[in-house]
Amino acid sequence: MRRAHGPIAVALVAFVLGAGALALQPATAGAVRTTTTGGTPTTIAVDRVAFDRSFEVRIDRAGAAVHTNSGAQWESPNHDGVTTKNWPIAYNMNSPITVQAQFFVSGAVPVGSVTVTGTTTVAGRALTFQKTGVKLVAGDNLVTGFAPPAGKTDTLPNLVTQMLLPSNPMTISWVVTTGAKTTIPAGTSRHDLFVLFHGSGSVFLTVVWHTTHGAAGKNTQADVAAGTWAEFSTGNAPVSFFRQKQLDPVTGNISNGAQLHYYNPDFVGTAACHATTTEELLTDAHSIGQCASWAHLFKDSLSAEGIPAAVEKVEPGAIHPGATFLLVKNWRLAGCMPKSGRVEYPFELNQNDIATAEGGGCDGSGLAGQGDPNPTGWLTQLFVVRYGNAVYDPAYGILQDSSATYQQNLNAYATRVVAASCIGPTPPNPNAPDLYRTFTAACHAGV
């Protein structure tokens, strides 16, 4: 459900009579100029902007709790365009932007009704927000009920878009027009804007940044899904850096945060890798997660665009009947592992086959994962994303969609990932207290 922001609290609209002239900030993007009305200077400055029906953008940060917004998204209480709060907004394409704004008037107050207008451009489309019949007073004035005038629009274009501070925000220029047709500049407000395909509800900043970045300029479900996947994969391998995005909630600037990892060369193994959901991955102190967290991250990225997808858990027994864990490529079985004496699982896996910091073992360089060139060599389950009949594994950047059915694609995916299907106790976790415990399992090469 969309989060509807209520009107700016009326209690905040303080009508301050006899306010003095406003000190100007000529170097500031949102600074206003003074216009002379009847010989007395008039200064009008936007100091608060709220967007109704914007999706809630949740701010994630490694090692910290998630933050959400309440109230207006943009505030400049000193009336100079310098913000003390600047929060992102998110809408669907082809949706109207519903805005309300507060303006501070000092000096001579315009007589009679005025028209307040805000204009901006998004992906080449000019948007106009206008309110006629406004009676201004000295001090703060809350203006609601903006609508586009005849021949204009406040509806976003039919394209996934991102416009972000500091270099390319959605900039609204505000003016006040008096009954005598005098135009008084009322400052500018600069906003982070995300335009989604068909999203709903709240969304993490990192999620909405990546999906709108990858799918920018797209307007079909297939193209938006493909653009989103391109943030995770170079084709059939992980991207070099999948970074968290962090917001400065005062200025609105969005910058690179921590690199996210599937496991990590410094924190290998489930003993140091607990994240299994999107939120757990985005808030993990080490920015690392299991394959389940990466599957949820990609699925939630599609969901943010309103694209249906599902996270699927794949048990070892679904790859090879009776298997209890899987070896992930690459492993050397023949010529390295001893014989087990079992027909179906002819190779014995024991503690001597596990590579350690000192080297040795049968575990070769594996499939590269997100932020980890050689992640864990064994798994007790796999998590993938099903979109249509295709299989996506965002942890490894692998897409399998060459076959007509989901099961066929899943089988083909397994042959690309699995080195062996095994039965018996799992190997010990690297970096865990049981690293050197003894165990014996039996393995079947491939799936």
N, C-alpha and C positions, 0 to 999 in steps of 0.2 A: 504494500500500500504506500502511496505517496505520502511524504511527510508535509503537512501544510503548516507553514509558519504563520502564526497569528499576527495581527497588526502590531506595529510598534506601540508599546504601552503608552496610553494617553498621558499617564503621569509624567512621562519624560518630555512632553511638549510644554515647556515652560515659557510663557509669554513674558519676556523681560522688557518692560517699558523703559524708554530712555537709555537704551544701551549705547555705549560709545562706539566710535568708529573702529573698524576692524583693522588690525595691523596686517599688512600684506606680506606674502611670502612669494616673491616673483620667481624664484627658481624652482618652485614646487609644481609638480604636474597638475595638482588639483587646485592651485591657487586661483583666487577670484580677483577681478578688477573692480574698481569703484566707478560707478556711473553717477553722474550728477543729475538729480531730479529736482527741478525747480530751484536750482542754485545750491541745494544741500546734497552732499555725497550720499549715495545709496550703495550699500554692499550686501550682496546675497551670496551665501555659500552653502552648498550641500554638505551636511555633516553626518548623515545616516541613511543607509539604503538597505532595504529588506526585500527579498525575493520570495513571493508566495509560491507554493507547490514545487519548489526545487527539491530534488532528491537530497537526502542527507548524505553528506560526504564525511566519512569517519576517518580520523587522522590516526594512522598507525606509525609506530616507531620501535625499532629494535630495543628490547629490554625495558619497554615502558607500556603502561596501560593505554588502551585506545581512548581517544578524545572525541567527543561529539559537540556540535554547535547548538546554541540556543539563542533566540532573538535575531536581531539584524545581522546580516553577513558583513556589512561594511560600515565602519565608524571612523569619523574624523572629528573628534569633539572640539578641537581648536579651530575648526572651520577653515583649514588651510590645505586640505588634501593630504596631509600627513596622517596616516592611519594608526589607530591603536588596535584595530581589529580588521582583518580582511580574510574572510573564509570562502572557500570555493563554492560554486553553485553547479548544479547538474540538471539538465532537462533532456527530454527526448527530442529528436529531430521532428520537425513539423508541429512543434508545440509553441503556444504563445508564452512569452515571458511576462509574468505578472509582478509588478514592482510597486513599491511605495517608498517615498523618500521624505526626508526632513531637511528643511532649509533654515539657516539662521540669517535674519535680516537685521542690519544695523544702519544707523544714519536715518535718512528720510525714507519713510515707508511709502511705497507706491499707493496712490489713491485709487479706490475702486477695485474692480475685479481684474485679475491678471491670468495669463495662460502660462503654465509651466510645461516645458518640453525637454525631453531627453532623447538624444539620437546616438546611434552606434551602428556598426557594420559587423556582421558575422558571416564569414565564408562568402563574401561578396554581396550579401543581402543587407540593405539598409533597414534598420528597425527604428520605430518611433514610438515613444511613450508620451502621451499628452493629457493634461488635465486643464480644462477651462473653468472659468468662474471661481477662481481661487481668491480669497480675501486674505492678504498678508497682514501680519502685525509685527511689531518689534520683537526680536527674540526668535525662538524656535517655532517652526510651522510644519506640521505633519501633513503631507499631501498623499492622498490615496485615490483609488479609482482611475488610474491612468489607462488610457485606451488609444489606439492609433487613430489619427484623423483620417478623413476620407482620402482614399487613394494611397494610404500608407499601411504598413503592417507592423505588428509586434511578434509575428510568428517566425520561428527559426527555420532555416533552410533544411532541405531534405538530404542532409549529409552528416555523418559522424564527424565531429569537430572537437579540437581542443584549442583554446586561446588562453595563454598562461603568462602570468608575470614571471620575470620582470620585463621580457622583451616583446611579448605579443598578447597582452590582455584584451579582454573586451572593455573598451573605454567608452563610457557614456558621458557625452557633453551635455550639460544642463544649461538652459537659458530661461529667463522670465521675460515675457512680453506684456507690456502694459497696455491699457486701453488706448493710449495715445500712440501705440505702435513703437514705443521705445523698447529696444532689446537690451536686457541686462544679463551679462554672463553670470552664471551661478555655479561655476566650478565644474570639475570632472570627477568621476569615480571610476576606478580601474579594478577589474574583477577577473578571477580565474573562472573560466567557463568550460565545462565539459558537455558536449552534445552527444547523446547516446542513440542507439538504434531504436529499441523498444523496451527500455529498462523499467524497473520499478523498485521501490524500497530504498534502503540505505546501501551504501557501497564504500569499501575501503579506498582511501586515496591511491595507494599503490595499484590496486586493481583497476580503478577507473582511468588512471593515468596510462597504464600499459595498453588497455583495450582501445581507448580512443586514439592513442598514438599509433598503434598498429593498423587500426581500421580507419584512420582519418581520410576523409573524402569518399568513403564507401557508403552505399545505401541499400544493399541487398543482403539478405541473411548469409548467403554463401560467401560473399566478399568480406563481410564483417567478421565471420568466423575465421576465414583464412588470414585476414589481417591480424586478428587477435593471436592466432597460432604463431604467426611470424615473430611475435615478441618472445616466444619460448623456444623456437627452433630455427636453425639455419637451413632446414630442409629435412634432414634426418639426423641431426646432431643438436646438442644444446647450444644456446647462444653463448657468447663469450662472457657477458656480464648481464645478469638479471638483477637490477637494482631496486631496492625499496625507494620510495619517494617520500620526502619529508617537507612539511609545510612550516614556514615561519608565519604563525597566525596573526602577527602584528602587521607585517608588510604584505603578506600574501605570496611571497616568493616561494616557488617550489624548486627543490634541488635534489641531487642524488643523495641517497642515504646508503645504508649498508648493502653489500652484495649478498644476495640470498644463495644458499647452498643446498644441494642434495648431499647429505652427509658433508664431510669436509676433511681435507688432508690432516688437519690439526685435531679434529674431533670425530674420529671414525668410529662407527658402530652404534648400535642402539643404546648402549649405556650412556652416551653423551648426546643422543639425538632423540628427542621425545616428541617433537611437533608432528601432529597428524592431521591438523585442520589448517585452514587458511589463516585464521586469527592467531593460532599458536605459532605458525611459521613467521608471520609478520611481527610478532612481539617477542620471539625467542631472543635471548640475550646474545647468542652466538650466530643468529640468523641462519640456522640450519634446520632441515626438516626431513622426515622420511618421505617415501614415495607417495603415501596417502596425502600428505600436506600439499605436495605439488599437484596431485590430481585434483584436489579440492580448489587450489588456487586457479588452475585453468578452467575448471568447471564454473567457478564463481565469476570468472572473467567473462565467460559466455553468458552466464545468467544476468550479469550486469547489463548486457546488451539485449536481454529478453530472448536469448537463444536457448532452446531446451537441450540439455545434456545431462548425463548421469555419471557418477563415479561408480565403477565396478570393481569389486574385490575378486581377485583371481587366486584361488587356492592351488597349492602344488598338485593336489589330486586331480584338478581339472586339466592340468598340463600332462601329467602321466599318472594313471591310476595307482593309488597306494603311496605315492610320494608324499613326504612330509616337509621337505624343504627343497629349494632350488639353488644351484650354483649359477651365478650370472657370469656371462662371458667376460674374460677369457680364462679357461682352465686347460691344463694338459692332463689328460686322463691316461691314455695309452702311453706306456713307456715311462710314466712318472708315478702313478698310483699303483700299489700292490693289488693283486687279484683277491677278490672277496670269496670266490668259490660259489657265488650265487649266479644263476643263469640270467635272471632278469636285471639284476643289479651287479654286474661283474666286477666293478671297481671298488676297492676299499678306500674310504676317506678317513684319515685319522689326524691327530695333532701334528704329525710330522709333515703333512701335506700343506699346512697353512704357512704362507709366507709371513715372516716377522721382520722387524727392523734390521735384523742381521742378514736378511735375504733367505734364499732357499724356498722350498715349497713348490707346489704345483699351480699356484694361483698367479697367473700372468697379468699383464696390464689389461684392465677391464674396459667395458664400455664407459665412455666419459659421461658424467652426469652434470647437472647444473652446478657450476662453481667448484667442481671436483673432478679432476681428470681420471681418477681411479677409485670410485666409491666402493661400498661394501661388496664382497664377492659372493654373498649368499643371502637369501631372503626366505622367510617363511610364508610370505604372501606377496602378491603384486597388486598395485592399484592403478587402474587405467581409467580413461574417460571415454565414454561411448557417446558419439554425436552422429546421429543417423546410424549407418552400419560401420562407420570407421572407428578404429582404435587409436587413441592418442595416449602416449606416455610422456607427459611433460618433464618428468624427472630426467629422462634421457633424450628428450627432444625427438622422439620417434613417432612417426605417423604411419599406420598401415591401413590403406583403403583401396587396395587393388582388387578385392573380391566382392562378390555380390551380397554376401551375408556377413553379419557380425561375427558368427562363429568361425567362418573361414578366415576372416581377417585376424581374429584372436589367435587362431592356430598359426598363421603366418607370422604374426608378431612374436609369438613364443619362440619360434625357430630362430629369430634374429637376436633374442635376448638370452635365452636359456642355454647354458653349456652342458648342464646335467641335471637330472631329476634324481633325488636321493631319498633314502629311507633310513630312519634311525635318529639318534640325537643330533641336534644342530651343532655346528662348530661354536667355539667360544667367541664372545664379543671382543674385538680389539679394544684396547684401552679400558678393559673391564677387569675386575678382580679375578675372573676365571680364565684369563687369557691363555694360561699354560695348562689348563686342565686336560686330562686325557679323555678321548672319546673315540668311538668307532662307528662309522656309518657306511652304507653301501650305495653306489651311484650307478645310474644308467646314462650313458652319453646321450646328450641332446634331449628331445622331448619324448 
